[in-house]
Amino acid sequence: MSDAFTVLWTHDTCRALRKAGRAGERPPVAFSGVHSSLPAWTGARAGDEVYALHVNRREVFVVSRMRVIDMERRDCCGAAPATWEDAAYPGHGDWSMLGAGGCSATAVHVDATPVRFDVPLPGELLARLTWRNRRGQTRGLKHLVDGRLESSVSLQGFYRLTPEAAGGLAEVVGSSLRRSPANMARDGLSTPAISASRPA
């Protein structure tokens, strides 16, 4: 049975994604590391789902849902660096902002939904989100006030969701895909504006 996890994408990461024009594109890869700025995807296996979250103005957004394919270096990654000055994953230069240069970064190949910055998690769902550790202990979000997140500290890392929480996130993402900009345009509906000047 597959598991689901969350990982927090920082302001810098999301700014870089916007600047590079990656919104609407599907990342083929993400990166796991050993430093707190690039948490290790500990426990994730092929078939597991990882929800990339971002906090902006006290709202939590799902930027992409990634299904893990493998965690091996493949031909698509490009040549391994010969010196410290060489790019770690030249084949994934378009997505290097996801952590290619992180401490001991390793590539995680994924099947992902398009990058978006307009899929907020409702406050009532945030209140019900729970994660579980290897001992089976669960915890919820800290610093949640009136459905808004005052501090992202409890999201910083790579954490396994409880099945109930994973189901709630899957429902939000599924709904957003049905109401994606492409589908809304097909149906003749207007799409929500995404301000380019909005801080990441």
N, CA, C and O of each residue as an XYZ file, in Angstrom:
800
protein
N       0.847     -1.199      0.000
C       0.000      0.000      0.000
C       0.881      1.247      0.000
O       1.842      1.338      0.764
N       0.543      2.209     -0.867
C       1.369      3.411     -0.982
C       1.093      4.376      0.165
O       0.021      4.361      0.769
N       2.081      5.212      0.449
C       1.962      6.253      1.458
C       1.938      7.615      0.789
O       2.208      7.737     -0.405
N       1.613      8.635      1.565
C       1.631     10.015      1.076
C       2.411     10.867      2.058
O       2.378     10.637      3.267
N       3.111     11.852      1.524
C       3.984     12.704      2.309
C       3.767     14.164      1.910
O       3.166     14.453      0.875
N       4.259     15.070      2.739
C       4.324     16.479      2.359
C       5.763     16.944      2.419
O       6.565     16.449      3.212
N       6.076     17.910      1.558
C       7.371     18.581      1.586
C       7.098     20.060      1.358
O       6.233     20.415      0.557
N       7.820     20.914      2.046
C       7.597     22.357      1.923
C       8.550     22.942      0.895
O       9.763     22.763      1.000
N       8.011     23.642     -0.100
C       8.829     24.375     -1.060
C       8.922     25.824     -0.584
O       7.905     26.469     -0.330
N      10.120     26.314     -0.469
C      10.390     27.611      0.141
C       9.982     28.769     -0.767
O       9.613     28.583     -1.927
N      10.063     29.976     -0.194
C       9.818     31.187     -0.977
C      10.788     31.257     -2.151
O      10.384     31.556     -3.274
N      12.062     30.985     -1.896
C      13.064     31.063     -2.960
C      12.768     30.066     -4.073
O      12.888     30.393     -5.254
N      12.386     28.865     -3.700
C      12.063     27.845     -4.703
C      10.897     28.291     -5.571
O      10.966     28.198     -6.797
N       9.840     28.767     -4.957
C       8.657     29.162     -5.719
C       8.901     30.409     -6.554
O       8.369     30.533     -7.657
N       9.698     31.329     -6.038
C      10.065     32.496     -6.845
C      10.831     32.062     -8.080
O      10.600     32.574     -9.176
N      11.751     31.109     -7.898
C      12.545     30.625     -9.032
C      11.671     29.905    -10.056
O      11.889     30.033    -11.261
N      10.688     29.152     -9.581
C       9.764     28.483    -10.493
C       8.984     29.504    -11.315
O       8.823     29.343    -12.525
N       8.503     30.549    -10.655
C       7.761     31.597    -11.371
C       8.662     32.302    -12.380
O       8.283     32.500    -13.534
N       9.848     32.674    -11.937
C      10.769     33.424    -12.804
C      11.140     32.620    -14.039
O      11.299     33.180    -15.124
N      11.278     31.301    -13.879
C      11.649     30.443    -15.000
C      10.449     30.060    -15.867
O      10.605     29.359    -16.867
N       9.263     30.514    -15.489
C       8.076     30.212    -16.274
C       7.619     28.773    -16.175
O       7.077     28.223    -17.133
N       7.835     28.154    -15.013
C       7.492     26.735    -14.857
C       6.036     26.502    -14.442
O       5.584     25.358    -14.421
N       5.303     27.553    -14.117
C       3.892     27.378    -13.769
C       3.160     26.741    -14.944
O       3.303     27.173    -16.088
N       2.378     25.713    -14.649
C       1.649     25.006    -15.693
C       2.405     23.827    -16.267
O       1.839     23.048    -17.035
N       3.687     23.676    -15.908
C       4.493     22.560    -16.393
C       4.600     21.475    -15.322
O       4.455     21.744    -14.129
N       4.853     20.262    -15.766
C       4.952     19.116    -14.864
C       6.417     18.809    -14.571
O       7.152     18.439    -15.486
N       6.858     18.949    -13.335
C       8.248     18.615    -13.040
C       8.490     17.115    -13.194
O       7.717     16.313    -12.669
N       9.546     16.723    -13.903
C       9.864     15.304    -14.038
C      10.722     14.785    -12.893
O      10.950     13.583    -12.763
N      11.192     15.709    -12.070
C      12.165     15.345    -11.041
C      12.061     16.315     -9.873
O      11.690     17.476    -10.049
N      12.386     15.836     -8.697
C      12.599     16.676     -7.519
C      13.886     16.159     -6.889
O      14.496     15.219     -7.400
N      14.300     16.768     -5.783
C      15.587     16.378     -5.213
C      15.488     16.195     -3.704
O      14.854     16.974     -2.993
N      16.131     15.150     -3.255
C      16.233     14.821     -1.845
C      17.651     15.127     -1.397
O      18.587     15.000     -2.186
N      17.826     15.534     -0.128
C      19.160     15.870      0.349
C      19.345     15.517      1.807
O      18.550     14.784      2.396
N      20.409     16.050      2.377
C      20.703     15.738      3.780
C      20.681     16.976      4.658
O      20.887     16.880      5.867
N      20.432     18.140      4.065
C      20.424     19.395      4.810
C      18.987     19.814      5.058
O      18.090     19.438      4.304
N      18.763     20.584      6.101
C      17.398     20.999      6.447
C      16.727     21.805      5.347
O      15.500     21.810      5.243
N      17.525     22.492      4.517
C      16.940     23.272      3.426
C      16.477     22.381      2.274
O      15.730     22.828      1.404
N      16.916     21.128      2.268
C      16.509     20.174      1.240
C      16.313     18.823      1.926
O      17.190     17.963      1.857
N      15.180     18.630      2.583
C      15.021     17.441      3.425
C      15.095     16.142      2.643
O      14.700     16.065      1.480
N      15.615     15.120      3.319
C      15.670     13.787      2.728
C      14.262     13.210      2.621
O      13.446     13.360      3.531
N      13.994     12.563      1.521
C      12.683     11.949      1.317
C      12.679     10.578      1.993
O      12.464      9.552      1.347
N      12.918     10.581      3.285
C      13.060      9.346      4.047
C      11.743      8.567      4.085
O      10.693      9.105      4.435
N      11.829      7.295      3.717
C      10.662      6.431      3.779
C       9.863      6.368      2.498
O       9.036      5.470      2.337
N      10.087      7.303      1.571
C       9.315      7.305      0.325
C       9.815      6.202     -0.606
O      11.013      5.937     -0.701
N       8.863      5.571     -1.288
C       9.175      4.510     -2.229
C       8.411      4.744     -3.521
O       7.521      5.592     -3.587
N       8.765      3.986     -4.541
C       8.061      4.087     -5.814
C       6.567      3.869     -5.586
O       6.162      2.937     -4.891
N       5.762      4.735     -6.177
C       4.315      4.655     -6.032
C       3.751      5.566     -4.967
O       2.553      5.849     -4.966
N       4.605      6.038     -4.045
C       4.135      6.965     -3.020
C       3.875      8.342     -3.634
O       4.437      8.688     -4.673
N       3.015      9.120     -2.973
C       2.698     10.468     -3.436
C       3.274     11.494     -2.469
O       3.257     11.311     -1.252
N       3.782     12.572     -3.043
C       4.365     13.644     -2.248
C       3.688     14.952     -2.656
O       3.673     15.318     -3.831
N       3.133     15.646     -1.670
C       2.469     16.923     -1.920
C       3.444     18.050     -1.605
O       3.864     18.223     -0.461
N       3.797     18.809     -2.631
C       4.652     19.978     -2.433
C       3.777     21.137     -1.982
O       2.896     21.582     -2.718
N       4.023     21.627     -0.762
C       3.235     22.713     -0.182
C       4.038     23.993     -0.153
O       5.268     23.971     -0.132
N       3.331     25.106     -0.153
C       3.965     26.421     -0.069
C       3.081     27.309      0.806
O       1.855     27.272      0.706
N       3.708     28.094      1.653
C       2.971     29.009      2.520
C       3.191     30.435      2.031
O       4.329     30.890      1.912
N       2.108     31.129      1.753
C       2.179     32.505      1.269
C       1.094     33.321      1.962
O      -0.095     33.031      1.830
N       1.516     34.346      2.702
C       0.575     35.214      3.410
C      -0.365     34.412      4.306
O      -1.570     34.655      4.360
N       0.234     33.445      5.008
C      -0.446     32.618      6.004
C      -1.425     31.615      5.411
O      -2.145     30.946      6.151
N      -1.464     31.499      4.070
C      -2.257     30.469      3.417
C      -1.326     29.348      2.977
O      -0.166     29.587      2.640
N      -1.844     28.122      2.982
C      -1.066     26.971      2.528
C      -1.602     26.539      1.162
O      -2.803     26.331      0.990
N      -0.699     26.410      0.205
C      -1.064     26.044     -1.155
C      -0.436     24.708     -1.530
O       0.670     24.392     -1.092
N      -1.143     23.928     -2.338
C      -0.551     22.737     -2.953
C       0.003     23.165     -4.303
O      -0.749     23.562     -5.193
N       1.315     23.085     -4.453
C       1.953     23.513     -5.700
C       1.966     22.373     -6.718
O       1.775     22.602     -7.912
N       2.189     21.151     -6.247
C       2.183     19.991     -7.146
C       2.027     18.718     -6.321
O       2.473     18.649     -5.175
N       1.398     17.726     -6.909
C       1.370     16.382     -6.319
C       2.267     15.504     -7.172
O       2.070     15.393     -8.382
N       3.252     14.880     -6.541
C       4.253     14.103     -7.271
C       4.168     12.634     -6.864
O       4.232     12.307     -5.679
N       4.024     11.759     -7.843
C       4.069     10.321     -7.577
C       5.483      9.826     -7.867
O       5.998     10.003     -8.971
N       6.098      9.211     -6.876
C       7.487      8.775     -7.003
C       7.597      7.636     -8.014
O       6.872      6.643     -7.939
N       8.521      7.805     -8.960
C       8.821      6.742     -9.928
C      10.033      5.947     -9.455
O       9.977      4.722     -9.343
N      11.125      6.648     -9.180
C      12.313      5.989     -8.641
C      13.231      7.051     -8.051
O      12.988      8.250     -8.189
N      14.279      6.594     -7.396
C      15.265      7.483     -6.784
C      16.667      7.125     -7.261
O      17.618      7.118     -6.480
N      16.781      6.833     -8.537
C      18.055      6.434     -9.108
C      18.527      7.470    -10.122
O      17.722      8.151    -10.756
N      19.833      7.574    -10.259
C      20.388      8.444    -11.292
C      20.215      7.745    -12.633
O      20.638      6.602    -12.806
N      19.589      8.440    -13.582
C      19.321      7.871    -14.891
C      19.984      8.704    -15.972
O      20.560      9.755    -15.691
N      19.899      8.234    -17.203
C      20.528      8.951    -18.314
C      20.007     10.377    -18.438
O      20.741     11.286    -18.825
N      18.720     10.564    -18.102
C      18.129     11.899    -18.217
C      18.778     12.908    -17.269
O      18.660     14.116    -17.474
N      19.463     12.418    -16.232
C      20.094     13.314    -15.257
C      21.354     13.983    -15.806
O      21.811     14.991    -15.268
N      21.908     13.424    -16.871
C      23.154     13.958    -17.413
C      24.353     13.336    -16.717
O      24.221     12.532    -15.794
N      25.526     13.734    -17.190
C      26.767     13.176    -16.655
C      26.975     13.589    -15.205
O      26.701     14.727    -14.827
N      27.461     12.656    -14.403
C      27.782     12.973    -13.008
C      28.917     13.989    -12.974
O      29.812     13.932    -13.818
N      28.901     14.917    -12.019
C      29.940     15.963    -11.984
C      31.334     15.376    -11.753
O      31.525     14.475    -10.936
N      32.303     15.920    -12.504
C      33.692     15.482    -12.337
C      34.407     16.333    -11.304
O      35.352     15.877    -10.660
N      33.949     17.592    -11.143
C      34.537     18.493    -10.153
C      33.415     19.187     -9.398
O      32.255     19.102     -9.800
N      33.744     19.869     -8.316
C      32.724     20.551     -7.525
C      32.095     21.707     -8.281
O      31.021     22.178     -7.906
N      32.753     22.178     -9.353
C      32.201     23.292    -10.131
C      31.161     22.836    -11.149
O      30.408     23.655    -11.675
N      31.116     21.547    -11.426
C      30.182     21.032    -12.427
C      28.766     20.923    -11.851
O      28.577     20.676    -10.660
N      27.785     21.115    -12.728
C      26.388     20.952    -12.303
C      26.145     19.508    -11.895
O      26.619     18.576    -12.544
N      25.390     19.335    -10.796
C      25.149     17.985    -10.285
C      24.247     17.178    -11.212
O      24.446     15.976    -11.389
N      23.256     17.841    -11.801
C      22.290     17.157    -12.659
C      22.031     18.009    -13.901
O      20.964     18.609    -14.031
N      23.015     18.063    -14.824
C      22.865     18.954    -15.988
C      21.660     18.627    -16.858
O      21.136     19.506    -17.542
N      21.218     17.385    -16.841
C      20.061     17.023    -17.650
C      18.756     17.577    -17.126
O      17.755     17.600    -17.842
N      18.759     18.023    -15.880
C      17.544     18.577    -15.280
C      17.721     20.053    -14.945
O      17.183     20.548    -13.954
N      18.478     20.743    -15.780
C      18.748     22.160    -15.531
C      17.503     23.013    -15.427
O      17.483     23.990    -14.678
N      16.450     22.655    -16.176
C      15.213     23.438    -16.134
C      14.527     23.374    -14.776
O      13.717     24.239    -14.444
N      14.854     22.340    -13.984
C      14.207     22.153    -12.688
C      15.218     22.159    -11.546
O      14.941     21.643    -10.463
N      16.374     22.735    -11.787
C      17.426     22.726    -10.769
C      17.022     23.467     -9.504
O      17.562     23.198     -8.431
N      16.064     24.410     -9.617
C      15.618     25.171     -8.440
C      14.922     24.291     -7.404
O      14.698     24.723     -6.274
N      14.577     23.054     -7.784
C      13.943     22.144     -6.832
C      14.958     21.457     -5.934
O      14.597     20.595     -5.132
N      16.234     21.833     -6.063
C      17.224     21.350     -5.107
C      18.407     20.610     -5.675
O      19.117     19.925     -4.938
N      18.642     20.733     -6.987
C      19.747     19.991     -7.597
C      21.095     20.332     -6.972
O      21.997     19.494     -6.934
N      21.231     21.560     -6.484
C      22.498     21.972     -5.899
C      22.571     21.791     -4.400
O      23.529     22.239     -3.769
N      21.572     21.139     -3.813
C      21.537     20.952     -2.370
C      22.613     19.994     -1.883
O      23.228     19.279     -2.674
N      22.826     19.988     -0.604
C      23.875     19.174      0.003
C      23.598     17.681     -0.243
O      22.594     17.141      0.220
N      24.508     17.030     -0.980
C      24.367     15.605     -1.326
C      23.023     15.305     -1.976
O      22.405     14.280     -1.683
N      22.568     16.190     -2.853
C      21.268     16.030     -3.502
C      21.219     14.757     -4.338
O      22.183     14.404     -5.017
N      20.090     14.081     -4.276
C      19.830     12.922     -5.122
C      18.523     13.150     -5.871
O      17.582     13.735     -5.335
N      18.478     12.686     -7.107
C      17.301     12.900     -7.942
C      16.183     11.937     -7.572
O      16.420     10.755     -7.322
N      14.965     12.458     -7.541
C      13.764     11.645     -7.346
C      12.892     11.870     -8.582
O      12.321     12.948     -8.751
N      12.791     10.875     -9.431
C      11.973     11.020    -10.631
C      10.508     10.841    -10.265
O      10.141      9.932     -9.521
N       9.684     11.725    -10.802
C       8.285     11.778    -10.397
C       7.361     11.936    -11.592
O       7.764     12.406    -12.655
N       6.122     11.535    -11.394
C       5.019     11.823    -12.303
C       4.173     12.851    -11.563
O       3.488     12.509    -10.599
N       4.211     14.095    -11.998
C       3.659     15.193    -11.204
C       2.517     15.908    -11.901
O       2.399     15.889    -13.126
N       1.676     16.541    -11.085
C       0.669     17.450    -11.618
C       1.355     18.772    -11.970
O       2.434     19.054    -11.449
N       0.760     19.579    -12.834
C       1.385     20.856    -13.195
C       1.591     21.761    -11.984
O       0.781     21.777    -11.057
N       2.680     22.507    -12.008
C       2.972     23.484    -10.959
C       1.909     24.579    -11.000
O       1.639     25.166    -12.048
N       1.307     24.844     -9.822
C       0.300     25.898     -9.701
C       0.488     26.619     -8.375
O       1.005     26.055     -7.410
N       0.060     27.874     -8.346
C       0.155     28.671     -7.127
C      -1.205     29.193     -6.691
O      -1.293     30.141     -5.911
N      -2.275     28.566     -7.201
C      -3.627     29.060     -6.927
C      -4.535     27.974     -6.357
O      -5.749     28.008     -6.562
N      -3.945     27.001     -5.635
C      -4.743     25.933     -5.035
C      -4.542     25.963     -3.523
O      -3.724     25.212     -2.992
N      -5.289     26.832     -2.819
C      -5.146     26.921     -1.360
C      -5.865     25.772     -0.659
O      -6.855     25.238     -1.159
N      -5.350     25.410      0.494
C      -6.026     24.417      1.327
C      -6.996     25.139      2.252
O      -6.600     26.089      2.928
N      -8.255     24.715      2.301
C      -9.226     25.372      3.182
C      -8.801     25.262      4.647
O      -8.154     24.293      5.044
N      -9.170     26.258      5.440
C      -8.810     26.271      6.845
C      -9.308     25.056      7.594
O      -8.623     24.543      8.479
N     -10.519     24.581      7.239
C     -11.050     23.414      7.939
C     -10.241     22.151      7.637
O     -10.133     21.262      8.481
N      -9.673     22.076      6.430
C      -8.815     20.932      6.117
C      -7.483     21.040      6.849
O      -6.963     20.040      7.344
N      -6.930     22.250      6.919
C      -5.674     22.429      7.657
C      -5.826     21.967      9.099
O      -4.910     21.376      9.671
N      -6.978     22.238      9.676
C      -7.212     21.839     11.070
C      -7.278     20.329     11.225
O      -7.070     19.807     12.320
N      -7.568     19.619     10.130
C      -7.692     18.165     10.198
C      -6.455     17.433      9.676
O      -6.387     16.206      9.750
N      -5.479     18.174      9.151
C      -4.276     17.521      8.633
C      -3.476     16.895      9.776
O      -3.233     17.529     10.803
N      -3.080     15.661      9.580
C      -2.270     14.970     10.587
C      -1.181     14.150      9.893
O      -1.345     13.671      8.771
N      -0.081     14.012     10.599
C       1.048     13.228     10.124
C       1.367     12.157     11.160
O       1.029     12.307     12.334
N       2.017     11.078     10.731
C       2.381     10.026     11.673
C       3.851      9.663     11.518
O       4.379      9.639     10.406
N       4.494      9.387     12.616
C       5.898      8.997     12.565
C       6.011      7.478     12.524
O       5.005      6.770     12.470
N       7.243      6.986     12.552
C       7.462      5.545     12.429
C       6.907      4.764     13.615
O       6.643      3.567     13.500
N       6.730      5.425     14.738
C       6.182      4.763     15.919
C       4.655      4.804     15.949
O       4.028      4.325     16.894
N       4.069      5.380     14.907
C       2.617      5.441     14.832
C       2.000      6.618     15.548
O       0.776      6.740     15.591
N       2.827      7.498     16.119
C       2.313      8.688     16.800
C       1.904      9.733     15.769
O       2.563      9.894     14.742
N       0.819     10.437     16.046
C       0.314     11.432     15.104
C       0.430     12.837     15.680
O       0.489     13.028     16.894
N       0.461     13.792     14.798
C       0.485     15.197     15.195
C      -0.235     16.014     14.128
O      -0.379     15.586     12.983
N      -0.684     17.206     14.535
C      -1.323     18.122     13.607
C      -0.457     19.341     13.383
O       0.696     19.392     13.811
N      -1.029     20.324     12.706
C      -0.319     21.575     12.452
C      -0.262     22.431     13.711
O      -1.247     22.536     14.441
N       0.867     23.028     13.956
C       0.992     24.011     15.021
C       0.845     25.410     14.423
O       0.986     25.599     13.215
N       0.563     26.370     15.273
C       0.480     27.784     14.879
C      -0.636     28.050     13.869
O      -0.520     28.935     13.021
N      -1.715     27.276     13.970
C      -2.872     27.491     13.113
C      -3.906     28.303     13.886
O      -4.401     27.864     14.923
N      -4.228     29.492     13.373
C      -5.157     30.400     14.046
C      -6.247     30.809     13.054
O      -5.971     31.440     12.034
N      -7.480     30.440     13.371
C      -8.619     30.799     12.521
C      -8.405     30.374     11.070
O      -8.731     31.115     10.142
N      -7.858     29.181     10.886
C      -7.686     28.641      9.544
C      -6.502     29.182      8.776
O      -6.333     28.886      7.593
N      -5.676     29.977      9.447
C      -4.504     30.549      8.777
C      -3.248     30.167      9.569
O      -3.269     30.082     10.797
N      -2.165     29.941      8.836
C      -0.941     29.444      9.445
C      -0.025     30.600      9.814
O       0.473     31.309      8.939
N       0.196     30.789     11.117
C       1.024     31.889     11.594
C       2.512     31.596     11.439
O       3.313     32.526     11.352
N       2.893     30.333     11.401
C       4.287     29.933     11.228
C       4.319     28.606     10.485
O       3.511     27.717     10.750
N       5.264     28.477      9.545
C       5.357     27.256      8.739
C       6.298     26.219      9.330
O       6.610     25.224      8.675
N       6.754     26.437     10.559
C       7.786     25.570     11.120
C       7.372     24.100     11.155
O       8.218     23.227     10.962
N       6.101     23.804     11.395
C       5.694     22.402     11.490
C       5.506     21.745     10.127
O       5.208     20.553     10.048
N       5.679     22.520      9.046
C       5.650     21.950      7.696
C       7.047     21.759      7.130
O       7.211     21.122      6.089
N       8.052     22.302      7.801
C       9.417     22.278      7.273
C      10.034     20.905      7.482
O      10.421     20.547      8.595
N      10.121     20.152      6.416
C      10.652     18.804      6.472
C       9.906     17.918      5.498
O       9.205     18.400      4.609
N      10.062     16.632      5.673
C       9.418     15.635      4.816
C       8.686     14.674      5.749
O       9.313     13.923      6.496
N       7.350     14.703      5.698
C       6.563     13.995      6.706
C       5.492     13.117      6.074
O       4.896     13.467      5.055
N       5.260     11.960      6.707
C       4.253     11.003      6.241
C       2.878     11.407      6.768
O       2.694     11.599      7.970
N       1.924     11.531      5.863
C       0.550     11.856      6.223
C      -0.193     10.635      6.735
O       0.128      9.503      6.371
N      -1.186     10.869      7.582
C      -2.111      9.794      7.921
C      -2.996      9.538      6.697
O      -3.154     10.431      5.863
N      -3.570      8.354      6.573
C      -4.446      8.072      5.423
C      -5.596      9.065      5.288
O      -5.957      9.452      4.177
N      -6.173      9.480      6.418
C      -7.297     10.430      6.368
C      -6.846     11.775      5.796
O      -7.540     12.364      4.968
N      -5.687     12.257      6.239
C      -5.170     13.531      5.748
C      -4.808     13.429      4.268
O      -5.061     14.352      3.493
N      -4.215     12.302      3.884
C      -3.865     12.101      2.476
C      -5.113     12.135      1.604
O      -5.094     12.680      0.500
N      -6.195     11.550      2.105
C      -7.445     11.575      1.361
C      -7.982     12.984      1.173
O      -8.506     13.320      0.110
N      -7.850     13.819      2.222
C      -8.300     15.201      2.118
C      -7.504     15.986      1.093
O      -8.073     16.752      0.315
N      -6.183     15.799      1.089
C      -5.344     16.490      0.103
C      -5.633     15.990     -1.307
O      -5.675     16.780     -2.250
N      -5.829     14.688     -1.455
C      -6.126     14.128     -2.771
C      -7.419     14.721     -3.330
O      -7.523     14.971     -4.531
N      -8.397     14.943     -2.460
C      -9.670     15.521     -2.904
C      -9.479     16.951     -3.400
O     -10.055     17.342     -4.415
N      -8.673     17.729     -2.684
C      -8.412     19.111     -3.101
C      -7.696     19.141     -4.445
O      -8.064     19.910     -5.334
N      -6.667     18.298     -4.593
C      -5.913     18.278     -5.841
C      -6.782     17.781     -6.987
O      -6.729     18.323     -8.091
N      -7.583     16.750     -6.729
C      -8.470     16.247     -7.765
C      -9.442     17.303     -8.243
O      -9.701     17.423     -9.440
N      -9.983     18.071     -7.308
C     -10.908     19.147     -7.664
C     -10.205     20.227     -8.465
O     -10.767     20.766     -9.418
N      -8.955     20.548     -8.073
C      -8.216     21.593     -8.793
C      -7.885     21.158    -10.204
O      -7.858     21.988    -11.113
N      -7.630     19.857    -10.411
C      -7.344     19.372    -11.756
C      -8.583     19.455    -12.633
O      -8.493     19.775    -13.819
N      -9.739     19.167    -12.046
C     -10.979     19.285    -12.816
C     -11.270     20.731    -13.165
O     -11.897     21.028    -14.182
N     -10.791     21.650    -12.283
C     -11.013     23.073    -12.532
C      -9.718     23.753    -12.953
O      -9.497     24.926    -12.650
N      -8.863     23.012    -13.654
C      -7.589     23.571    -14.097
C      -7.826     24.662    -15.138
O      -8.877     24.673    -15.779
N      -6.869     25.585    -15.324
C      -7.047     26.637    -16.327
C      -7.406     26.087    -17.703
O      -8.247     26.661    -18.395
N      -6.778     24.979    -18.112
C      -7.068     24.425    -19.431
C      -8.507     23.933    -19.508
O      -9.198     24.182    -20.496
N      -8.962     23.235    -18.469
C     -10.326     22.724    -18.472
C     -11.349     23.844    -18.361
O     -12.418     23.777    -18.968
N     -11.020     24.884    -17.577
C     -11.947     26.001    -17.444
C     -12.058     26.759    -18.765
O     -13.145     27.195    -19.143
N     -10.938     26.915    -19.465
C     -10.972     27.586    -20.766
C     -11.800     26.774    -21.758
O     -12.549     27.335    -22.557
N     -11.662     25.458    -21.700
C     -12.437     24.583    -22.579
C     -13.929     24.752    -22.334
O     -14.735     24.705    -23.263
N     -14.285     24.952    -21.059
C     -15.697     25.086    -20.695
C     -16.203     26.524    -20.778
O     -17.355     26.801    -20.444
N     -15.339     27.439    -21.227
C     -15.752     28.823    -21.377
C     -15.846     29.592    -20.084
O     -16.591     30.568    -20.002
N     -15.095     29.171    -19.052
C     -15.132     29.837    -17.760
C     -13.866     30.663    -17.563
O     -12.821     30.374    -18.145
N     -13.982     31.698    -16.729
C     -12.809     32.521    -16.441
C     -11.937     31.819    -15.419
O     -12.436     31.042    -14.606
N     -10.638     32.085    -15.452
C      -9.698     31.484    -14.515
C      -9.239     32.522    -13.521
O      -9.180     33.704    -13.859
N      -8.908     32.119    -12.290
C      -8.432     33.076    -11.294
C      -7.099     33.669    -11.692
O      -6.216     32.963    -12.179
N      -6.955     34.958    -11.486
C      -5.695     35.620    -11.840
C      -4.626     35.285    -10.828
O      -4.894     35.172     -9.632
N      -3.403     35.127    -11.322
C      -2.248     34.918    -10.462
C      -1.344     36.117    -10.621
O      -0.766     36.320    -11.689
N      -1.214     36.902     -9.593
C      -0.437     38.129     -9.671
C       1.046     37.823     -9.760
O       1.594     37.127     -8.906
N       1.695     38.342    -10.791
C       3.131     38.108    -10.963
C       3.918     38.820     -9.892
O       5.045     38.431     -9.583
N       3.336     39.864     -9.319
C       4.073     40.649     -8.316
C       3.853     40.123     -6.898
O       4.466     40.606     -5.946
N       2.977     39.134     -6.768
C       2.688     38.610     -5.438
C       3.917     37.909     -4.888
O       4.479     37.051     -5.567
N       4.351     38.243     -3.687
C       5.550     37.600     -3.155
C       5.354     36.122     -2.962
O       4.268     35.670     -2.599
N       6.441     35.338     -3.212
C       6.336     33.891     -3.154
C       6.241     33.393     -1.733
O       6.146     32.187     -1.507
